[in-house]
Amino acid sequence: MSALARGAGRLRMRLAAPSLPERLKDIRAQVARWANRLGLSADAVDDIVLATHEALSNVADHAYPDGEGDAELDAACEDGEVRVVVRDNGRWRTPSHDPGWRGHGLVLIEGLAEHVDVHHAAAGTSIAMRWHLPDAGKARRAGA
């Protein structure tokens, strides 16, 4: 995992799929620290952290079930909203085994984020999540 850019308003990471499942706890902590620096409520931070976790879990489960490939996390706070995009370069696959109680990640993401766009393409999948800020001026100052 490498941090590409870090600041109050932006968090970018490139993540290697083989270690992604083991790194999710650390990634959640980094996303929480970033979101807390924006001055968001505890509930908003929790929603962003959980939705991001679910999107990255989907990368590990669906894009790279064999463990080979990279993912990218790009989180930004600008223009009165928080935007988190998770991208992979894999091919979306349904797991070959019954996921049991799992398998509801996108439903959960859609319940946590105000806007969700999922785009599947030959070059990979992106999940873009957005949340409007209750006080855009305050968050914009924190992100500057």
N, C-alpha and C positions, 0 to 999 in steps of 0.2 A: 504494500500500500504506500502510495506517495501522495503527499499533499501538494497540489499544484499551485494553489493560491489560498491565502488565508487572510482574513480581515473581518472586522465586525459585520460588514455587509455581504461578504462572499465566502463560500467554502467550496473548494473543488478538490476531488480526490480521484485518482486512478487506482483501481483495485484489481488484484489478480484473483481470478475465479478459484484456483485450487485452494487458496487460503480464506476465501470469502466467508464460508460458514463459521469458521473459527474466529474470524475478526469482527463479526457482527456486534458483539458486546462493546468492543472498543469504538467501533464506528458510531454506534448509538450514543456513546458518551461524548464523542466529538461533535456530533450533530446537536446534542443537548447543550453543550457549552456554547456553540455558535448561536443557537436560537435564544439562549438566555441572555447573551450579550446584546441582542436586539431589543431587550426590554419587554418581551412578550409575556403573557400570563402563563402560569404553570400548565393550565389546560392546553393552551395553544402549543407550547413546547412539546408536551406529551403527544399531541396529535401529529405534529411534524415528525418527531422521532419515530413513532410507531409506523406511520405511513412510509417513511423512508426505509425502515427496517423491512417492511413487507415487500417493497419494491426490490430491494437488494436480495431478499430471500427468493423472490421469483426469478431473478437472474440466475442464481445458483441452481434452482430446481428445474427451470425450463430452458434457459439459453445454453447452459453449460453443465448438463447432468453428468458428463464425463470429467468435469473439472478443469477443462482447458479453455482459457479465454480471459478477457479483461472486461471490467465494467467501469463506468465513469459516473461519478456523483457531482452534480453542479447545483449548488444552493446559493440563492441570492435574495437580497432584500432591496427592492428598488421600486419606485413609482407606486408606493402605497400597497405593495403586496410582497409576500414571501413566495418564492418560486423554487421548487426542488425538481430536478430532472435526473432520472437514472437511465443510463443507456448501456446497451451491450452490443456486441458485434456478432452474437450467436444466432442460431436458428431456433425459434420458439418450438419446443417439443412438449408434448404431454408426457408426464412421468409414466414409465412402464409398469409401475406398481400402484396399488390403491393407496392414495395419500391418507386414508383414514380420516381423522378429525381435521386434517390440513386441507388445503385446496380452496380456501376462500380469501386469499390475499387481495385480489382486485376488488372484491366486494367490501372488504374492510377499508382499503385505501379510499374507495369512493365514499364511504361513510365518514372518513376522517378529514378529507380535503374538500374545499369548496368547489374546486374544478379539477377534473382529471382527464387527461388526454393520453390514450395509449395508441402508439403507432407501431405496427409490425411491418417490416420491410425486409428485403433480401439481405440488406446490410446490417440488420439487427432490429432491436426493439427499443423504444423509448417510452418512458412513463413520466409525464409532466404533471406535477401537482402544484396547485396554487391556493393560497389563503390570503384574503384581504385583511389589511391591518386595521384595527379599530381606531387608531390614532396615527394616520399616515405621516403627519408631521413629526411626531416623536420618533417613529421607527426610521424615518428617512434621516433624521439627525443622528440616530444611533448607527446607521449603516454608512454614514459618510466618513 
